[in-house]
Amino acid sequence: MGEFLHNCSDEIPEDTIMVPHGSFISYLSLDFIENIFSVPMAGNKYLFKWESDRHLERKWLEGAGIKIPMSFENPLEIDRPVIIKLFGAKGGMGYFVAYDHEDFERKIKGIKGSYQIQEYIVGVPMYFHFFYSPLKRELELLSIDKRYESNVDAIGRIPGADQKHLGLSPSYSVVGNFPIVARESLLEDVFDIGERVVKESQNISEKGILGPFCLETICTADLDIITFEISARIVAGTNPFVPSSPYTYAKYGKDISCGRRIAMEIKDAIATDSLKEVTT
Ligand code: AMP
């Protein structure tokens, strides 16, 4: 894709605006995106390094002052169930759970490359799709999804006694997405978390978050929302909400998907001669 874009950059019409997505960031180098590719992007391309580097991502979430899972730098410090996340893994592929330090050492054998050891949060995964409008200076909740992950979402279908015989341990490869509507009383916290993340984005990058972003969270039995990852752009979890979601329908009274919301912002920016405020 990088080579293709390199070769055709000059032929891309001048009035093009690119909407960046996950594959775009995975397959192109950050240097190319930030310094070479000159087509304007709907979003803040300078935040992509913050979502791609687990250390920077953590710094962003810590700076926002929201609840995040503990991280273990030294495996000897593991004192609770943890999830091991391989750097550069796509869609949870290859992640595994360890119950203590010995279990970790057993399972990490033969695994090459860097990884992060994170506290395993027990609860319901909820992925909040927000949209921050720099024109209206307003945060919107567009939709919420839950991923369908193999085999962790399949293990519960096998009785406990049989699980033991099968020697199953959970893996987290994303295979699909379900829509969720959150318990209403959670929404105040959800907006508080989203607003903190937007505020911190403005401290780490001049324009801050522009447009869609996703917070990956787990909601515990105490209704605490723990955020473990951020995507500073549109994500695949918005796909179940074409053409609409209950949240956008409630706000706009008509069908609005994430893609359409991005288009609305661009149109508003063109109408008010403020395209520079919504692009980088
Ligand atoms: P990620 O690649 O960070 O999006 O994570 C892939 C999947 O791993 C998530 O969708 C969750 O099901 C699971 N996961 C990630 N981090 C944690 C955590 N700290 N505790 C429990 N499950 C997690």
Residues whose N, C-alpha, C, O or C-beta is under 5 A from the ligand:
A	BS01	AMP	P69 I83 G91 G92 Q118 E119 Y120 I121 P125 R147 Y172 F228 E229
